[in-house]
Amino acid sequence: SKNSVTATDAPAIELGDKGTTLIIYGTDKSSLTVKSSDAAGIGSAFAKACGSIAIYGGVITATGGYQSAGIGSSRLGKCENIDIFGGMVCATGGKSGGAGIGSGAYASCGDIEISRAYVYAKGRQGGMGIGDGNIGRCGYIRIYDNVAEVIAVACDFDCSSSIASHYEAVKIRDGANVKDVVHVNLDQLTSDIILERHCLLSGTTNHKVTIKGVADVFMEDAHVKNQLSCSGDITIRLENGTCNSVECGDDDEPGIKVDMLCKLRIKGEAGQLSVKSKGTGIGGKSQDVGGDVTIESGEVNIVAEGEGCAGIGAGKAGACNDIVISGGTITVIGGEEAAAIGSGARSACGYIKIYGGKVIANTGVKGAAIGTGSGSYCADITITGGIVNATGGTYGAGIGGGADGLCGNINISGGDVIAQGGDGNDEQGGGVGIGGGYNCEKINISSGKIIAIGGIKGGAGIGSGSGANHICGKISLTGGYIQALGHDGGAGIGSSNDNSSCGDIVIRNTVDEVYAIAKRGMNAQAIGAGANGSTSGRITIDEDANVVSDYE
């Protein structure tokens, strides 16, 4: 069930006098949203005292009004103890000094205890996330090690903690998953800033922002018109309902720079992030090594305008570690001669893994959409789920190698995948849908719904890239619905046009359907060798496999 209460000059839920207790129960499918414009969300009225609050479950969102706590006392008021022993609780204090959970401004509350719950608490303008409001006071604060997660945000950058008691009586058990977050208003920056703690960013700045150490970075309508540089173990969290951006205008500089030993994660179920740069979008700088990038959720849009720079991955003549996408809606455009997701020009990338989400990848001339840039390398590409739409640049693969690129194994075991090779011309043949570049190791498809289309001027649907000595290893199709279309001399499944080659082709009777098409009259096989001197290895198709080969 969904429930809500809104009030103006009184708490949305007002407690009784001292000695009374409000108890809230619920499940993860029941929610309560409360908001007051001039008092606590849940708690005491203005200049009045109230009893205790105990929350044992449910999804609770409480927003306080002017100088009042989200959960606790209103300004000049008093609240007894606050216990949160379960559920998901999001509490935001009112402007001018309300704590998220605790006291209002010039007010007080008793002890606060938190266990077995997920809690997000944000204070405003002098109010703590958990504890004292501005010139307020609360009793003991205890957070136990069985909490799911506690995130406390204070809005003043110069405060030492966002969890604070007037009596300096804060006890956080060892091992408790607690993030003490400071709010940084980017509008107020006058120079570049280095942050080495959990922080919430909001506002707009033209200055560089650097995050170091082990830190969660909450972005709440934050706009960095410069570089956001990450070094350490960094998680960017996109606040629900917010639009955030990073735009770096310096040549060859990433929008979000990921240092060599950095592990960057991006998440945010209902948050948005746009990244635009004249270098790599998210990843390593040109001629440098970038770290790991993982995107778990959120809507993330990336445009890399730097020549030879990937949307996510490596810069020109650089390198990056692994790239993992497990959720979200990700739209990526890479620079010329670079992959959208993977390596830049003349660079290298680690493993690329897509486990879920919706991924749309496009790139410039000579780059694969997912895989390598021109003359570059990437390790294995693995897709196990999600929706993937990958369109290579001119000469580049949809998934695999860019022009003269080398990639490891391509393994697809799930998901809905559309891979379109880039078109070719009289100078060089079209890119393969899934596979080649200069060299691709093995291609294994065991499940999913796969559509692979070779580029105009000789690209195979699945197999090797166009051109002399361009090769791929064994192609194994053991499951899934697979459609593969070769263009202008490229095989549907096998080798592309113009003296390219592929290894053995094996299609087992465990496939749901394989439909392979080559262009009629171009001397290419639907399954096997492309035209103009191209070759393939041994072809093995189980007798009862559901395979259709055709020409159009």
Number of C-alpha atoms within 10 A of each C-alpha: 10 9 10 13 14 15 18 12 14 22 33 28 22 18 22 17 16 13 9 13 17 17 13 16 14 18 14 12 9 15 19 17 18 23 27 26 21 23 37 44 38 30 37 36 29 22 14 17 22 25 23 24 22 18 21 18 23 21 20 23 22 27 30 37 30 22 34 47 47 37 35 44 44 42 31 20 26 30 30 27 20 25 17 24 19 24 25 25 23 23 31 32 39 34 22 19 29 44 45 38 41 46 44 47 31 22 30 27 32 21 20 25 16 22 22 20 22 22 25 21 31 30 40 28 20 23 38 37 34 35 36 34 41 24 16 28 23 31 23 19 23 17 21 20 17 15 21 17 18 24 21 30 30 31 25 19 15 10 14 12 17 30 30 25 23 16 12 13 13 18 13 15 14 10 10 16 17 21 19 20 27 29 26 22 17 20 14 10 16 10 11 13 12 13 16 14 18 24 25 25 23 20 17 19 21 18 17 17 22 17 22 17 15 16 22 24 22 24 27 21 20 25 23 24 21 24 25 20 19 28 22 19 17 23 20 20 23 28 21 15 13 16 18 23 21 24 23 24 17 14 14 24 24 38 34 29 24 29 21 20 16 22 21 25 19 22 24 24 17 15 22 26 25 18 26 27 29 21 35 40 39 32 38 35 29 27 15 17 23 28 26 24 24 21 24 20 25 23 23 23 19 27 27 32 24 29 23 33 43 46 39 31 40 43 42 30 20 24 30 31 27 20 23 20 24 21 24 24 22 20 19 25 26 39 33 25 33 46 46 40 35 40 46 45 32 24 31 29 31 24 20 24 19 25 19 23 21 23 22 20 26 26 32 28 25 34 48 48 39 37 41 41 48 30 24 32 31 30 24 22 23 19 26 19 23 22 22 23 21 28 31 39 34 27 37 48 47 37 37 44 43 44 35 24 32 28 30 24 21 23 19 25 18 23 22 21 22 21 29 30 39 34 26 23 13 7 8 16 29 37 47 48 39 37 42 42 38 27 28 30 24 22 25 19 23 21 24 21 22 22 21 30 30 41 36 23 26 36 42 45 39 37 45 44 48 38 27 16 15 26 29 31 24 21 26 18 24 20 23 22 19 23 22 28 29 40 32 25 33 47 38 37 36 41 43 48 37 25 20 30 30 33 22 17 22 17 21 20 16 16 19 18 19 23 19 25 27 30 21 15 10 18 18 32 26 30 27 26 30 38 21 19 16 28 22 26 18 12 14 12 15 12 10 9 16 17 18 13 16 15 16 11
